[in-house]
């Protein structure tokens, strides 16, 4: 009976660990500012168009922007806004909002709190049992620290009827995970937390994403 109970307990832990391993709990630092009046605040069903800087309109930068805007469109849709395809020249009354995205990702060789390490190599590990004059579990392992990433996205909303920027938000995310669509989606979800009337001041936003 004890063996059956132990086997059930181990199976339960295996399920819990599998669930934890499949989800990332991502922490973000977010700061947002809203400057629109309540009567002109975005409402569900309204349209917007993405606006790009000159440096985002050609080459590899344009391809990266395409991918980022596709993810942002999904997040904005969850807040009720609809992307107006090829509507850059449409009347502002039909497409009242312009959205601009600027993102960056920086890769560091190791986390900022880790001590510098000149190069990877074999490092001893284990413990020495001094009392009996013998060595226990002593060996070598390859020390190679993973790189560390810092990602940031800045999103602004412009009222195309007045030309004024009426909303801005910025979110940062860091960790040992390389860039993936899921991580950028979490970053944009955090950036738009509380949209269209976010809390004042900097805040911490936690987003859970599948690996």
C-alpha positions as a Python dict, from the first residue, in 0.01 Angstrom:
ca = {
    (1, 'X'): (0, 0, 0),
    (2, 'X'): (290, 234, 86),
    (3, 'X'): (445, 169, -255),
    (4, 'X'): (116, 252, -429),
    (5, 'X'): (87, 576, -231),
    (6, 'X'): (447, 672, -312),
    (7, 'X'): (395, 597, -680),
    (8, 'X'): (84, 816, -683),
    (9, 'X'): (268, 1098, -508),
    (10, 'X'): (554, 1083, -758),
    (11, 'X'): (309, 1083, -1049),
    (12, 'X'): (138, 1392, -907),
    (13, 'X'): (471, 1573, -873),
    (14, 'X'): (564, 1476, -1227),
    (15, 'X'): (242, 1634, -1358),
    (16, 'X'): (299, 1951, -1153),
    (17, 'X'): (658, 1983, -1266),
    (18, 'X'): (558, 1928, -1627),
    (19, 'X'): (301, 2205, -1594),
    (20, 'X'): (558, 2443, -1444),
    (21, 'X'): (810, 2361, -1712),
    (22, 'X'): (562, 2447, -1986),
    (23, 'X'): (481, 2797, -1856),
    (24, 'X'): (701, 3102, -1816),
    (25, 'X'): (616, 3361, -1551),
    (26, 'X'): (747, 3684, -1701),
    (27, 'X'): (788, 4004, -1501),
    (28, 'X'): (778, 4341, -1675),
    (29, 'X'): (844, 4699, -1576),
    (30, 'X'): (578, 4920, -1735),
    (31, 'X'): (511, 5293, -1746),
    (32, 'X'): (216, 5442, -1935),
    (33, 'X'): (69, 5787, -1986),
    (34, 'X'): (-275, 5869, -2130),
    (35, 'X'): (-365, 6220, -2248),
    (36, 'X'): (-701, 6173, -2417),
    (37, 'X'): (-1031, 6304, -2296),
    (38, 'X'): (-1298, 6055, -2197),
    (39, 'X'): (-1522, 6148, -2492),
    (40, 'X'): (-1250, 6072, -2748),
    (41, 'X'): (-1101, 5766, -2581),
    (42, 'X'): (-1078, 5460, -2813),
    (43, 'X'): (-1385, 5240, -2808),
    (44, 'X'): (-1448, 4885, -2921),
    (45, 'X'): (-1467, 4845, -3297),
    (46, 'X'): (-1270, 5157, -3385),
    (47, 'X'): (-993, 5126, -3645),
    (48, 'X'): (-626, 5215, -3642),
    (49, 'X'): (-334, 5202, -3880),
    (50, 'X'): (30, 5132, -3802),
    (51, 'X'): (264, 5423, -3870),
    (52, 'X'): (634, 5359, -3932),
    (53, 'X'): (952, 5558, -3895),
    (54, 'X'): (1168, 5590, -4209),
    (55, 'X'): (1416, 5339, -4064),
    (56, 'X'): (1137, 5079, -4032),
    (57, 'X'): (1018, 5088, -4393),
    (58, 'X'): (1272, 4879, -4585),
    (59, 'X'): (1501, 4578, -4570),
    (60, 'X'): (1535, 4352, -4267),
    (61, 'X'): (1395, 4625, -4040),
    (62, 'X'): (1067, 4621, -4236),
    (63, 'X'): (1042, 4242, -4204),
    (64, 'X'): (1100, 4260, -3828),
    (65, 'X'): (840, 4535, -3804),
    (66, 'X'): (590, 4321, -3997),
    (67, 'X'): (629, 4044, -3739),
    (68, 'X'): (606, 4280, -3443),
    (69, 'X'): (297, 4455, -3580),
    (70, 'X'): (126, 4120, -3644),
    (71, 'X'): (167, 4034, -3276),
    (72, 'X'): (62, 4384, -3167),
    (73, 'X'): (-252, 4359, -3382),
    (74, 'X'): (-360, 4049, -3186),
    (75, 'X'): (-304, 4226, -2855),
    (76, 'X'): (-484, 4542, -2968),
    (77, 'X'): (-775, 4329, -3092),
    (78, 'X'): (-814, 4195, -2738),
    (79, 'X'): (-876, 4558, -2636),
    (80, 'X'): (-1139, 4605, -2908),
    (81, 'X'): (-936, 4793, -3170),
    (82, 'X'): (-933, 4670, -3530),
    (83, 'X'): (-642, 4706, -3771),
    (84, 'X'): (-732, 4888, -4092),
    (85, 'X'): (-534, 4718, -4368),
    (86, 'X'): (-384, 4955, -4627),
    (87, 'X'): (-572, 5248, -4475),
    (88, 'X'): (-285, 5494, -4435),
    (89, 'X'): (-455, 5736, -4674),
    (90, 'X'): (-804, 5687, -4538),
    (91, 'X'): (-992, 5974, -4375),
    (92, 'X'): (-921, 6026, -4006),
    (93, 'X'): (-1294, 5999, -3935),
    (94, 'X'): (-1285, 5639, -4063),
    (95, 'X'): (-946, 5546, -3913),
    (96, 'X'): (-905, 5775, -3612),
    (97, 'X'): (-593, 5622, -3456),
    (98, 'X'): (-231, 5580, -3563),
    (99, 'X'): (-13, 5333, -3371),
    (100, 'X'): (365, 5339, -3376),
    (101, 'X'): (594, 5068, -3235),
    (102, 'X'): (964, 5086, -3152),
    (103, 'X'): (1132, 4775, -3011),
    (104, 'X'): (1483, 4669, -2922),
    (105, 'X'): (1649, 4354, -2794),
    (106, 'X'): (2000, 4347, -2643),
    (107, 'X'): (2192, 4024, -2584),
    (108, 'X'): (2452, 4018, -2305),
    (109, 'X'): (2706, 3738, -2249),
    (110, 'X'): (2577, 3675, -1896),
    (111, 'X'): (2337, 3816, -1637),
    (112, 'X'): (2440, 4153, -1487),
    (113, 'X'): (2473, 4009, -1136),
    (114, 'X'): (2704, 3723, -1244),
    (115, 'X'): (3079, 3773, -1193),
    (116, 'X'): (3282, 3806, -1513),
    (117, 'X'): (3417, 3480, -1646),
    (118, 'X'): (3689, 3504, -1912),
    (119, 'X'): (3602, 3186, -2097),
    (120, 'X'): (3408, 2859, -2054),
    (121, 'X'): (3597, 2560, -1920),
    (122, 'X'): (3597, 2256, -1697),
    (123, 'X'): (3529, 2338, -1330),
    (124, 'X'): (3557, 2094, -1036),
    (125, 'X'): (3251, 2021, -826),
    (126, 'X'): (3161, 1794, -536),
    (127, 'X'): (3262, 1767, -170),
    (128, 'X'): (3545, 1620, 35),
    (129, 'X'): (3458, 1408, 339),
    (130, 'X'): (3751, 1511, 558),
    (131, 'X'): (3664, 1303, 861),
    (132, 'X'): (3719, 974, 678),
    (133, 'X'): (3998, 1095, 456),
    (134, 'X'): (3812, 1021, 136),
    (135, 'X'): (3669, 1221, -152),
    (136, 'X'): (3301, 1192, -234),
    (137, 'X'): (3124, 1300, -557),
    (138, 'X'): (3415, 1495, -695),
    (139, 'X'): (3416, 1557, -1069),
    (140, 'X'): (3429, 1813, -1346),
    (141, 'X'): (3152, 1992, -1530),
    (142, 'X'): (3158, 2229, -1824),
    (143, 'X'): (3084, 2584, -1713),
    (144, 'X'): (2908, 2781, -1985),
    (145, 'X'): (2664, 3045, -1870),
    (146, 'X'): (2367, 3123, -2091),
    (147, 'X'): (2341, 3471, -2246),
    (148, 'X'): (2106, 3726, -2095),
    (149, 'X'): (1850, 3927, -2291),
    (150, 'X'): (1688, 4265, -2227),
    (151, 'X'): (1388, 4353, -2444),
    (152, 'X'): (1194, 4677, -2458),
    (153, 'X'): (895, 4798, -2654),
    (154, 'X'): (752, 5149, -2678),
    (155, 'X'): (404, 5204, -2821),
    (156, 'X'): (237, 5537, -2895),
    (157, 'X'): (-113, 5618, -3015),
    (158, 'X'): (-176, 5930, -3223),
    (159, 'X'): (-514, 6089, -3277),
    (160, 'X'): (-516, 6129, -3656),
    (161, 'X'): (-794, 6389, -3634),
    (162, 'X'): (-584, 6632, -3428),
    (163, 'X'): (-235, 6500, -3501),
    (164, 'X'): (-155, 6474, -3129),
    (165, 'X'): (8, 6178, -2956),
    (166, 'X'): (-245, 6093, -2686),
    (167, 'X'): (-110, 5769, -2542),
    (168, 'X'): (234, 5626, -2477),
    (169, 'X'): (355, 5319, -2296),
    (170, 'X'): (687, 5146, -2247),
    (171, 'X'): (760, 4797, -2113),
    (172, 'X'): (1085, 4612, -2045),
    (173, 'X'): (1150, 4243, -1994),
    (174, 'X'): (1473, 4058, -1916),
    (175, 'X'): (1585, 3700, -1870),
    (176, 'X'): (1786, 3411, -2015),
    (177, 'X'): (1539, 3343, -2297),
    (178, 'X'): (1614, 3419, -2659),
    (179, 'X'): (1366, 3622, -2865),
    (180, 'X'): (1047, 3437, -2958),
    (181, 'X'): (701, 3554, -3068),
    (182, 'X'): (561, 3439, -2731),
    (183, 'X'): (801, 3665, -2540),
    (184, 'X'): (724, 3967, -2759),
    (185, 'X'): (351, 3896, -2718),
    (186, 'X'): (392, 3898, -2339),
    (187, 'X'): (587, 4224, -2360),
    (188, 'X'): (313, 4390, -2565),
    (189, 'X'): (42, 4254, -2335),
    (190, 'X'): (225, 4408, -2041),
    (191, 'X'): (273, 4737, -2225),
    (192, 'X'): (-102, 4760, -2291),
    (193, 'X'): (-204, 4655, -1941),
    (194, 'X'): (-483, 4887, -1826),
    (195, 'X'): (-542, 5032, -2174),
    (196, 'X'): (-697, 5280, -2246),
    (197, 'X'): (-672, 5432, -1897),
    (198, 'X'): (-370, 5275, -1724),
    (199, 'X'): (-258, 5325, -1363),
    (200, 'X'): (-31, 5623, -1300),
    (201, 'X'): (342, 5575, -1245),
    (202, 'X'): (573, 5279, -1303),
    (203, 'X'): (439, 4936, -1218),
    (204, 'X'): (523, 4567, -1234),
    (205, 'X'): (313, 4348, -1463),
    (206, 'X'): (336, 3969, -1460),
    (207, 'X'): (236, 3774, -1770),
    (208, 'X'): (235, 3394, -1793),
    (209, 'X'): (314, 3248, -2134),
    (210, 'X'): (353, 2892, -2264),
    (211, 'X'): (711, 2802, -2348),
}
